Amino acid sequence: MPLLPQKNQKSKPNGGKKPKFGFNIMWMYVVVLASLFGIWYFDQNALIKNLDTIDQFEELVKTGGVDKITIYRNKKEAEGLLSKSATETVFSAPELQRAEGADGKVEVKYGDTQSFEKRIEQWKQEGWFKGSVSYADAADYSNLVWTFGPIFLLVALWYFMFRRMGRGGDGGVFSVGKSKAQVFDKNSNNKVTFKDVAGLNEAKTEIEEIVEFLKNPKRYTDLGGKIPKGALLVGPPGTGKTMLAKAVAGEADVPFFSMSGSDFVEMFVGVGASRVRDLFRQAKDKAPCIVFIDEIDAVGRARGKNANMGSNDERENTLNQLLTEMDGFGSNSGVIILAATNRADILDKALLRAGRFDRQIYVDLPDLNDRVAIFNVHLRNKKVIEGLDVDLLARQTPGFSGADIANVCNEAALIAARNNKKAIDKQDFIDAVDRIIGGLEKKSKILTDGEKKAIAIHEAGHATVSWHLQYANPLIKVTIVPRGKALGAAWYLPEERQITPSQALLDEICSTLGGRAAEELFLSSISTGAANDLERVTKQAYAMVVYYGMSADLPNVSYYDSTGQSYGFTKPYSEERAKKIDEEISKIIAEQYERAKQILREQAEGHGKLADVLMTREVIFTADVEQIFGKRQWASRTDEILISKTGQEPTPPPFEPEKPDRTDVEEKAEQEN
């Protein structure tokens, strides 16, 4: 783990120490390549020619072209040194030019040494050869290579493998138990500060208090106060938990250790606990400091759950070591633990007790003001038109997380670039929201006239029923243009309520059933187009009966488990109660279905006009619906803002139309169904 530079030390290369001489495996490659190059260079600059037969060698001897003969007995090969005239005859001009000044030689293989010596004597008697004859043993490197080569390779491989295993870092087997945490300090590049984190005011206040304590601990200790040992950031995905931790790393003047919960998990037994020990050992050496563990649910899941033949022992051992290090027998002063998760319900209770994670900081989805701030942050580096209404963009993105808003801004920039615009305008953001929520618009999808009419009647039914309900969400846009998997959609802007009355849930169910009711009344038949509507109303009615206790025959009874502990394969109620629950769910849905049909009967003329406009224009907006039905009786502040700011302009948006406000209870209902 690299040490952080101290303020009172001057920066010197290599810490002011002389570099040590050490072996590098690359040297071996350099030596081998140099040897091969030398051999190649020698061969390229030598004038040596191999003859096929002794008769060819004898022809050169007869012409007096051989001045000296060297016999290599161990290879049964003879080498003849050529005269200058013979060299010019045997070799070509380019060869002579390339090896200028080199002696020409020829080599030939012979069968028997005595027979070859007799030939030489004959050449001397004939007067063809007057030079000297010498004997030598040729250097045979092949035997040396085959003898010592394998030994050398084994030694080199052994040295290389053990050097790799003993080396620190991710690749070392002997360092597998070392912590993989990254260390940041105030001098790190690409810092994120609290100014870069928009919204989350309450969460930032608590986080800033931790940073302030590390900067000025005396301010708190003088009053006898103790800073919390740990803080757990909890919230839905994309709300900025990791961004807050990055801001802490950017603001703090102390070392910041960052590690993911999955980094503790390894295939080797005991590695997780070893890495926890090593992490806290480093943290204590650098105290005061902050340790951040992202996605802590990877190792912090409740112990003893779903034990499967001891397969989770390693994870539980890691958790046990983490619990001991956070608040065990030994001292752990000056080390503050930050962790992030979106599954706090499955964490072990011992991890959440006081003395470990003293605080749970809930990072919720941003409200309207927070979304305005988030838009302003992500629009800093975007070229947008002057006077862009950021407040309207924030109102059209309820339920969006910070990551969703960043995606909207990026998608708007891509759409503007695709249309060769110089700046991003409001319509680009509207198209981006439609693209993210509904999917890609499919204008090329072929629909028959009958299908188009059925879709128009279905979507007009949603719009008509919702317009005449008190708690229905304000309508923004209705379209029959296929988008994604949907053939049509009605876009609404949900009210951001803190609590939801029972009548609001009933109005949502009634509005959602408006499409199926319109099909039955005005087409005398029903289709599969309402499958998604029926799925949603069934889950919502189930939540009303089982979780919210809103049933007339089963009042004030809730089977929701807020601790996150599942009931397994059993239900917390009897078979008779299950039958009663089914009856109540069916009763709620049937009543709201009849209510939707009654509204459509009363507004049949307006519904017909709305469907005709949809057939003609394919898209209608709030002002169009108001022109047909008149001003909405229960118009809210949101309705007024939408109409005043958008008028007849195509304004859409965002939120998935017929989808009610999501709560933890409804998510639980979806999981169980």
C-alpha positions in Angstrom: 0.0 0.0 0.0 1.6 3.3 -1.0 2.4 5.7 1.8 0.9 9.2 1.7 3.5 12.0 1.6 3.9 13.9 4.8 3.6 17.7 4.8 7.0 18.2 6.4 9.0 16.1 4.0 10.4 17.3 0.7 9.6 15.4 -2.4 12.7 13.5 -3.6 12.9 10.9 -6.3 13.0 7.4 -4.9 12.6 8.8 -1.4 16.3 10.1 -1.5 17.7 6.5 -1.7 19.9 5.1 -4.4 18.2 2.7 -6.7 19.1 -0.9 -5.8 20.5 -3.3 -8.4 18.0 -6.1 -9.0 17.4 -8.9 -11.5 14.9 -8.5 -14.2 13.5 -11.3 -16.2 13.6 -9.0 -19.3 17.4 -9.2 -19.3 17.2 -12.9 -20.3 15.1 -12.0 -23.4 17.6 -9.2 -24.3 20.5 -11.7 -24.1 18.7 -14.3 -26.2 17.7 -11.7 -28.8 21.2 -10.3 -29.0 22.7 -13.8 -29.5 20.3 -14.6 -32.3 21.0 -11.2 -33.9 24.8 -11.9 -33.6 24.4 -15.3 -35.2 22.3 -13.9 -38.0 24.7 -11.0 -38.6 27.7 -13.4 -38.7 25.9 -15.6 -41.2 25.0 -12.7 -43.4 28.6 -11.3 -43.5 30.4 -14.6 -44.2 31.2 -16.0 -47.6 30.5 -19.7 -47.1 29.0 -22.0 -49.7 27.9 -25.6 -49.1 28.8 -28.0 -51.9 26.6 -31.0 -52.7 29.3 -33.6 -53.7 33.0 -34.1 -53.3 33.4 -34.0 -57.1 32.4 -30.3 -57.0 35.1 -29.8 -54.3 37.6 -31.7 -56.5 36.8 -29.4 -59.5 37.8 -26.4 -57.5 41.0 -28.1 -56.4 41.9 -29.0 -60.0 41.7 -25.3 -61.0 44.0 -24.4 -58.1 41.3 -22.5 -56.3 41.7 -24.1 -52.9 44.6 -22.8 -50.8 43.9 -24.7 -47.6 41.8 -27.6 -46.4 40.5 -28.1 -42.9 39.1 -31.5 -41.9 36.4 -31.6 -39.1 36.4 -35.3 -38.1 33.6 -35.0 -35.6 31.2 -33.7 -38.3 32.9 -35.5 -41.2 33.0 -32.3 -43.0 35.8 -30.5 -45.0 36.3 -26.8 -45.4 38.3 -25.3 -48.2 39.7 -21.8 -48.2 39.4 -20.3 -51.6 41.9 -18.2 -53.4 40.9 -14.6 -54.4 40.2 -15.6 -58.1 38.2 -18.6 -57.1 36.2 -16.5 -54.6 35.2 -14.1 -57.4 34.1 -17.1 -59.5 32.1 -19.0 -56.9 30.2 -16.1 -55.4 28.1 -13.5 -57.1 28.8 -9.8 -57.2 26.1 -8.8 -54.6 27.5 -11.4 -52.2 31.0 -10.1 -52.6 29.8 -6.6 -52.1 27.9 -7.4 -48.9 30.8 -9.3 -47.4 33.6 -7.1 -48.7 37.0 -8.2 -47.5 35.8 -11.7 -46.2 37.6 -14.9 -47.2 35.6 -17.2 -49.4 35.1 -20.8 -48.2 33.3 -23.9 -49.4 32.1 -26.8 -47.2 31.4 -30.4 -48.2 30.4 -33.6 -46.5 32.5 -36.7 -46.9 31.7 -40.3 -46.0 35.0 -41.8 -44.7 38.0 -39.8 -43.4 40.7 -42.2 -44.7 39.2 -42.2 -48.1 39.1 -38.4 -48.2 42.7 -38.3 -47.0 43.7 -40.6 -49.9 42.0 -38.2 -52.3 44.0 -35.3 -50.9 47.2 -37.2 -51.3 46.2 -37.9 -54.9 45.5 -34.2 -55.5 49.0 -33.4 -54.2 50.7 -35.9 -56.4 48.8 -34.5 -59.4 50.0 -31.1 -58.4 46.5 -29.7 -58.1 46.7 -28.9 -54.4 49.8 -27.3 -52.9 48.3 -25.9 -49.7 48.3 -27.2 -46.1 45.9 -29.7 -44.5 44.7 -29.2 -40.9 42.4 -31.0 -38.5 40.0 -29.5 -36.0 36.8 -30.3 -34.1 33.8 -28.2 -35.1 31.9 -26.5 -32.3 28.5 -28.4 -31.9 26.1 -26.2 -29.9 23.2 -28.5 -30.4 24.4 -31.0 -27.8 25.1 -28.1 -25.4 21.5 -26.8 -25.9 19.9 -30.1 -25.5 21.9 -30.9 -22.4 21.6 -27.7 -20.5 18.7 -26.0 -22.2 15.9 -27.8 -20.3 17.6 -27.2 -17.0 18.0 -23.6 -17.7 14.4 -23.2 -18.7 13.2 -25.0 -15.6 15.3 -22.8 -13.4 14.1 -19.6 -15.2 10.4 -20.7 -15.0 10.7 -21.6 -11.3 12.3 -18.2 -10.6 9.7 -16.3 -12.6 6.7 -18.1 -11.0 7.9 -17.7 -7.4 8.8 -14.1 -8.1 5.2 -13.5 -9.4 3.7 -15.3 -6.4 5.7 -13.4 -3.9 5.1 -10.0 -5.5 2.6 -7.7 -3.9 -0.6 -6.6 -5.6 -3.4 -8.4 -7.3 -1.2 -10.9 -9.1 0.6 -12.3 -6.1 -0.6 -15.6 -4.5 1.3 -14.9 -1.3 -0.4 -11.4 -1.1 -3.9 -12.8 -1.7 -4.9 -11.9 1.8 -3.8 -8.3 1.5 -6.4 -5.5 1.3 -7.2 -4.2 -2.2 -8.4 -0.8 -0.9 -7.5 2.3 -2.8 -6.1 5.2 -0.9 -7.0 8.8 -1.7 -5.8 12.1 -0.1 -6.4 15.8 -0.6 -3.8 15.8 -3.4 -5.6 13.2 -5.5 -6.6 14.1 -9.0 -10.3 14.3 -10.2 -11.6 15.3 -6.8 -15.3 15.4 -6.1 -16.5 18.0 -3.5 -19.8 18.6 -1.8 -20.4 21.4 -4.4 -20.7 18.6 -7.0 -23.4 16.8 -5.0 -26.7 18.5 -5.7 -29.6 18.1 -3.3 -29.3 15.6 -0.4 -29.1 18.5 2.1 -29.9 16.4 5.2 -27.5 13.6 4.2 -24.7 16.1 3.4 -25.2 17.8 6.7 -24.4 14.5 8.6 -21.6 13.6 6.3 -20.0 17.1 6.6 -20.1 16.7 10.4 -17.9 13.6 10.2 -15.5 15.4 7.9 -15.5 18.4 10.3 -14.7 16.2 13.3 -11.7 14.8 11.5 -10.5 18.3 10.7 -11.2 19.9 14.1 -11.7 17.1 16.7 -10.9 19.4 19.6 -14.2 21.3 19.0 -16.1 18.1 19.9 -13.9 16.4 22.4 -13.8 19.5 24.6 -17.5 19.0 25.3 -17.0 15.3 25.9 -18.6 14.3 22.6 -17.6 11.3 20.5 -18.0 11.1 16.8 -20.0 8.1 15.5 -17.7 5.2 14.6 -19.7 4.4 11.4 -22.3 5.8 9.1 -24.4 3.7 6.7 -25.7 5.3 3.5 -29.0 3.7 2.6 -31.2 4.4 -0.4 -32.4 3.3 -3.9 -29.9 2.8 -6.7 -28.7 6.0 -8.4 -29.5 8.4 -5.6 -25.9 9.5 -5.0 -24.5 7.3 -2.1 -21.2 6.6 -3.8 -21.0 10.2 -4.9 -21.3 11.4 -1.3 -18.5 9.1 -0.4 -16.4 10.5 -3.2 -17.2 14.0 -1.9 -15.9 13.0 1.6 -12.7 11.8 0.0 -12.4 15.1 -1.8 -13.1 17.3 1.2 -11.3 15.4 4.0 -7.7 16.2 4.9 -7.1 12.6 6.0 -6.4 9.3 4.2 -9.5 7.8 2.6 -9.6 4.0 2.0 -12.1 2.9 -0.7 -13.1 -0.7 -1.2 -16.1 -2.7 -2.5 -17.8 -5.4 -0.4 -17.1 -7.9 -3.2 -13.4 -7.3 -2.9 -13.4 -9.3 0.4 -14.8 -12.4 -1.3 -12.3 -14.8 -2.8 -12.2 -18.4 -3.8 -9.6 -19.2 -1.1 -10.7 -19.9 2.5 -9.9 -17.3 5.0 -9.0 -14.6 2.5 -11.9 -12.4 3.3 -11.1 -12.2 7.0 -7.4 -11.7 6.2 -8.2 -8.7 4.0 -10.4 -7.2 6.6 -7.6 -7.4 9.2 -5.1 -6.0 6.7 -7.5 -3.1 5.8 -8.0 -2.1 9.4 -4.3 -2.5 10.2 -3.4 0.0 7.5 -6.2 2.3 8.6 -5.0 2.3 12.2 -1.5 3.1 11.0 -2.8 6.2 9.2 -5.4 7.2 11.8 -7.3 9.5 11.7 -8.8 8.3 8.5 -12.0 7.2 6.7 -12.7 3.7 5.4 -15.5 3.4 2.8 -17.0 0.0 1.9 -19.3 0.2 -1.1 -22.1 -2.4 -1.5 -21.5 -3.8 2.0 -24.4 -6.2 1.6 -22.0 -8.5 -0.3 -20.5 -9.5 3.0 -22.9 -8.0 5.6 -25.9 -10.3 4.9 -27.6 -11.7 8.0 -25.8 -14.8 9.3 -27.6 -18.1 9.5 -29.9 -17.4 6.6 -30.2 -19.9 3.8 -27.4 -22.0 5.1 -26.6 -24.4 2.3 -24.1 -27.2 3.3 -21.7 -24.6 4.7 -21.3 -22.8 1.4 -21.7 -19.4 3.2 -19.2 -20.0 6.0 -16.5 -18.0 4.2 -18.8 -14.9 4.0 -19.9 -15.3 7.6 -16.2 -15.5 8.7 -15.5 -12.3 6.8 -18.5 -10.6 8.5 -17.4 -11.9 11.9 -14.0 -10.4 11.4 -15.5 -7.1 10.2 -17.7 -6.9 13.4 -14.7 -7.6 15.6 -12.6 -4.9 13.9 -15.3 -2.3 14.0 -16.0 -2.6 17.7 -14.1 -5.5 19.2 -11.8 -5.9 22.2 -9.0 -3.9 20.7 -8.9 -0.2 20.2 -10.0 1.3 16.9 -9.9 5.0 17.6 -9.6 7.5 14.8 -11.0 5.2 12.1 -14.4 6.1 10.8 -16.3 3.6 8.7 -18.6 4.7 5.8 -20.7 2.1 3.9 -23.3 2.2 1.2 -26.1 -0.3 0.3 -29.6 -0.4 -1.1 -30.5 -3.5 0.8 -30.3 -2.5 4.4 -33.1 -4.9 5.3 -30.9 -7.9 4.7 -27.9 -6.7 6.8 -27.0 -8.5 10.0 -28.4 -6.8 13.1 -25.1 -6.9 14.8 -23.7 -4.7 12.1 -26.3 -2.1 12.6 -26.1 -1.8 16.4 -24.7 1.3 18.2 -20.9 1.3 18.3 -20.6 0.0 14.8 -22.9 1.8 12.4 -24.3 4.4 14.8 -26.1 6.3 12.1 -28.2 5.3 9.1 -28.3 8.1 6.6 -31.2 7.6 4.2 -30.5 9.0 0.8 -34.0 9.2 -0.8 -35.1 10.0 -4.3 -34.8 13.8 -4.9 -37.8 16.0 -4.5 -38.7 18.9 -6.9 -36.1 21.4 -5.5 -33.4 18.7 -5.4 -34.1 17.8 -9.0 -33.8 21.4 -10.1 -30.3 21.5 -8.4 -29.3 18.2 -10.0 -30.3 19.4 -13.4 -28.2 22.6 -12.9 -25.2 20.5 -12.0 -25.5 18.2 -15.0 -26.2 21.2 -17.4 -22.9 22.9 -16.4 -21.0 21.5 -19.4 -24.0 21.3 -21.8 -24.7 23.8 -24.5 -28.4 24.7 -23.9 -30.5 27.5 -25.3 -30.9 30.7 -23.3 -33.9 30.8 -20.9 -34.3 27.0 -20.6 -37.0 26.3 -18.0 -35.2 23.9 -15.7 -38.1 24.1 -13.2 -40.4 22.6 -15.9 -37.9 19.8 -16.6 -37.7 19.0 -12.9 -41.6 18.8 -12.6 -41.7 16.5 -15.6 -39.3 14.0 -14.0 -40.9 12.9 -10.7 -39.5 9.7 -9.2 -36.2 10.1 -11.2 -33.0 9.6 -9.3 -29.8 11.6 -9.8 -28.5 8.9 -12.2 -31.7 9.1 -14.2 -31.5 12.9 -14.5 -27.8 12.6 -15.7 -29.0 10.1 -18.3 -31.8 12.5 -19.4 -29.3 15.3 -19.9 -26.9 13.1 -21.9 -29.7 11.6 -24.0 -30.9 15.2 -24.8 -27.4 16.1 -25.9 -27.3 13.1 -28.2 -30.7 13.8 -29.7 -29.7 17.5 -30.4 -26.5 16.4 -32.0 -28.4 13.9 -34.1 -30.5 16.7 -35.4 -27.5 18.9 -36.1 -28.5 21.6 -33.5 -26.1 24.1 -32.1 -27.7 24.0 -28.6 -30.0 21.7 -26.7 -33.6 23.0 -26.4 -36.7 22.0 -24.5 -38.0 19.6 -27.1 -34.7 17.6 -26.9 -35.2 17.1 -23.2 -38.9 16.1 -23.8 -37.8 13.5 -26.4 -35.1 12.3 -24.1 -37.6 11.6 -21.3 -39.9 9.9 -23.7 -37.1 7.8 -25.0 -35.9 6.7 -21.5 -39.3 5.9 -20.1 -41.3 4.6 -23.0 -38.6 3.3 -25.3 -37.8 4.1 -28.9 -40.6 5.5 -31.0 -41.7 3.0 -33.7 -43.5 5.0 -36.4 -42.7 2.4 -38.9 -44.7 -0.3 -37.1 -47.7 -1.2 -39.3 -51.1 -1.2 -37.7 -54.4 -2.0 -39.3 -57.3 0.5 -39.1 -59.1 -1.8 -36.7 -56.1 -2.0 -34.4 -55.5 1.7 -34.6 -59.1 2.4 -33.6 -59.0 0.0 -30.7 -55.8 1.6 -29.4 -57.3 5.1 -29.7 -60.5 4.0 -27.8 -58.4 2.3 -25.1 -56.1 5.3 -24.5 -59.0 7.8 -24.8 -60.7 5.7 -22.0 -57.7 6.2 -19.7 -57.7 10.0 -20.4 -61.5 10.4 -20.0 -61.7 8.5 -16.7 -58.7 10.1 -15.1 -59.9 13.6 -16.1 -63.1 13.1 -14.0 -61.5 11.6 -10.9 -60.4 13.8 -8.0 -57.2 12.0 -7.1 -56.1 10.9 -10.5 -52.7 12.2 -11.6 -52.7 15.3 -14.0 -52.7 14.2 -17.6 -49.9 15.5 -19.9 -50.1 13.6 -23.2 -51.9 10.7 -24.8 -50.4 9.0 -27.8 -51.2 6.0 -30.0 -47.7 6.0 -31.6 -46.1 2.6 -30.7 -43.1 3.1 -28.4 -41.0 0.2 -27.0 -43.3 -2.7 -26.3 -46.4 -0.5 -25.9 -48.8 0.3 -28.7 -50.0 3.5 -27.0 -49.7 5.3 -23.7 -51.2 8.0 -21.6 -48.6 10.1 -19.8 -49.4 11.5 -16.4 -47.5 13.7 -13.9 -48.0 12.1 -10.4 -48.5 14.3 -7.4 -45.6 13.9 -5.0 -47.5 13.0 -1.8 -46.1 12.0 1.5 -49.1 9.9 2.4 -51.7 8.5 0.1 -55.4 8.2 1.1 -57.4 5.1 0.2 -59.6 7.0 -2.2 -56.4 8.0 -4.2 -55.5 4.4 -4.6 -59.1 3.5 -5.7 -59.0 6.4 -8.2 -55.7 5.1 -9.6 -57.2 1.6 -10.1 -60.3 3.1 -11.7 -58.2 5.2 -14.1 -56.1 2.2 -15.0 -59.2 0.1 -15.8 -60.5 2.9 -18.0 -58.9 1.4 -21.1 -60.4 -2.1 -20.7 -63.8 -0.5 -19.8 -63.8 1.6 -23.0 -63.1 -1.4 -25.1 -66.0 -3.3 -23.6 -68.5 -0.4 -24.0 -67.5 1.0 -27.4 -66.1 -2.0 -29.2 -68.3 -4.7 -27.6 -65.2 -6.8 -27.2 -62.0 -6.8 -25.1 -58.4 -7.4 -26.2 -55.0 -8.4 -24.8 -53.9 -4.7 -24.8 -54.9 -4.3 -21.2 -52.6 -7.0 -19.8 -50.2 -4.6 -18.2 -53.2 -2.6 -16.8 -54.7 -5.7 -15.2 -51.3 -6.7 -13.7 -50.9 -3.3 -12.0 -54.4 -3.0 -10.6 -54.2 -6.6 -9.2 -50.9 -5.8 -7.4 -52.3 -2.5 -6.1 -55.5 -4.1 -4.8 -53.5 -6.8 -3.2 -51.4 -4.2 -1.4 -54.5 -2.4 -0.2 -55.9 -5.6 1.4 -52.8 -7.4 2.6 -50.5 -4.5 3.5 -52.4 -1.3 4.0 -55.4 -2.8 5.8 -57.9 -0.9 3.6 -60.4 -3.6 3.1 -63.9 -3.2 4.5 -64.1 -6.9 5.6 -60.5 -7.2 6.7 -59.7 -3.8 8.2 -56.6 -2.8 10.1 -54.7 -6.0 9.3 -51.2 -5.9 7.6 -49.1 -8.8 6.7 -46.2 -6.7 5.5 -42.8 -7.6 7.0 -40.7 -4.4 7.3 -37.7 -6.3 8.6 -37.2 -8.0 5.2 -37.4 -11.5 6.6 -39.3 -13.7 4.2 -42.0 -16.1 5.3 -40.4 -18.9 3.2 -42.9 -21.3 1.7 -45.6 -20.5 4.2 -48.1 -17.6 4.5 -48.7 -15.8 7.7 -52.5 -16.4 7.4 -54.7 -19.5 7.1 -56.4 -20.9 3.9 -59.7 -19.3 4.9 -58.1 -15.9 5.3 -56.3 -16.4 1.9 -59.7 -17.1 0.3 -61.2 -14.0 2.0 -58.2 -11.9 0.6 -58.9 -13.2 -2.9 -62.6 -12.2 -2.6 -61.7 -8.7 -1.3 -59.2 -8.1 -4.1 -61.8 -9.2 -6.7 -64.4 -7.0 -5.1 -62.3 -3.9 -5.2 -61.3 -4.4 -8.8 -64.9 -5.2 -9.8 -66.3 -2.0 -8.1 -63.7 0.2 -9.7 -64.3 -1.4 -13.1 -68.1 -0.6 -12.9 -67.2 2.9 -11.7 -65.0 3.4 -14.8 -67.8 2.2 -17.1 -70.3 4.5 -15.5 -68.0 7.5 -16.1 -67.5 6.5 -19.7 -71.3 6.2 -20.2 -71.8 9.7 -18.9 -68.9 11.1 -21.0 -69.5 9.0 -24.1 -69.7 12.0 -26.4 -66.5 13.5 -25.2 -64.7 10.1 -25.3 -65.7 9.7 -28.9 -64.3 13.2 -29.8 -61.1 12.4 -28.0 -60.7 9.1 -29.8 -61.4 10.8 -33.2 -58.7 13.4 -32.5 -56.3 10.6 -31.5 -57.0 8.8 -34.8 -56.3 11.9 -36.7 -53.3 13.5 -34.9 -52.0 10.4 -33.0 -50.9 12.7 -30.1 -53.0 15.0 -27.9 -52.1 17.2 -24.9 -53.6 18.6 -21.8 -55.1 21.6 -23.6 -56.8 19.4 -26.1 -58.5 17.4 -23.4 -59.5 20.6 -21.6 -61.1 21.9 -24.8 -63.3 18.8 -25.0 -64.3 18.2 -21.4 -63.8 21.7 -20.0 -61.7 22.8 -17.1 -60.9 20.0 -14.7 -63.0 20.2 -11.5 -60.1 19.2 -9.2 -57.4 21.1 -11.0 -54.2 21.2 -8.9 -51.3 23.5 -8.9 -49.5 21.1 -11.2 -52.3 21.3 -13.7 -52.1 25.1 -13.7 -48.3 25.1 -14.2 -48.5 22.6 -17.0 -51.1 24.5 -18.9 -49.5 27.9 -18.3 -46.1 26.8 -19.3 -46.9 24.5 -22.2 -50.2 25.6 -23.6 -50.8 23.8 -26.9 -47.2 22.9 -27.4 -46.2 19.3 -27.4 -44.9 18.9 -23.9 -44.7 15.5 -22.7 -43.4 13.5 -20.7 -42.3 11.8 -18.3 -43.4 9.5 -15.9 -44.9 6.2 -16.9 -48.5 7.1 -17.3 -50.7 4.7 -15.6 -48.1 3.9 -12.9 -49.0 4.9 -9.3 -46.5 6.1 -6.7 -44.3 3.3 -5.8 -43.7 2.4 -2.1 -41.8 -0.2 -0.3 -45.1 -2.0 0.3 -46.0 -2.2 -3.3 -42.5 -3.4 -4.2 -42.9 -6.2 -1.6 -46.3 -7.1 -3.2 -44.6 -7.4 -6.6 -42.0 -9.7 -5.3 -44.5 -12.0 -3.6 -46.7 -12.2 -6.7 
